[in-house]
Amino acid sequence: MESWTFTAADVSNTMEESNLQKILESLKSKGFLQATLEDAEIVHYVCTVISVRGALLVSICLSSLLRRMGKEDVTIAIDGSLFKHHPKYDKYMEKFIATLAPNQKFQLILAEDGSGKGAGLVAAVVTSLDASLLHS
């Protein structure tokens, strides 16, 4: 563990914790030895603001895609440790997407190794295109 760092995992842990004393203890264990309860409250607030803003930005893009697709029911697979470990990120996204695309039915699911599967899909499409071009 490095002193004076604050990672996405720390944001998730801070959001999971509502006890300011525990947040303060966590800050001190990260090297912020002079931190106070007021600092812990500020850190919790900043983590909340950052989390809500991040979820909103992603949700704006996804809701736009949902509206353009016009499908009745869409499953959105999301990969990443933030979505997986953050205690409220999925709830924020569900709320924002439902607000921004009110007539769209959707569900968010965690997709393990989405980038690896996506790379495999792209490779398969390219291979298929190469084969069809060779036979034309």
Number of C-alpha atoms within 10 A of each C-alpha: 7 8 11 12 11 11 8 14 13 17 22 22 18 26 21 15 14 12 12 19 14 14 24 24 16 16 24 17 14 16 14 16 12 9 13 17 14 11 16 22 17 13 19 23 14 15 19 18 12 13 20 17 13 14 22 20 12 13 22 17 12 18 21 13 12 22 14 9 11 12 11 10 11 14 10 14 12 18 15 13 13 17 19 17 16 20 17 18 21 19 15 18 23 16 15 21 25 16 14 18 18 12 12 19 15 18 12 14 14 15 15 14 11 14 13 10 12 11 11 12 12 12 12 12 12 12 12 12 11 11 11 10 9 8 6 5
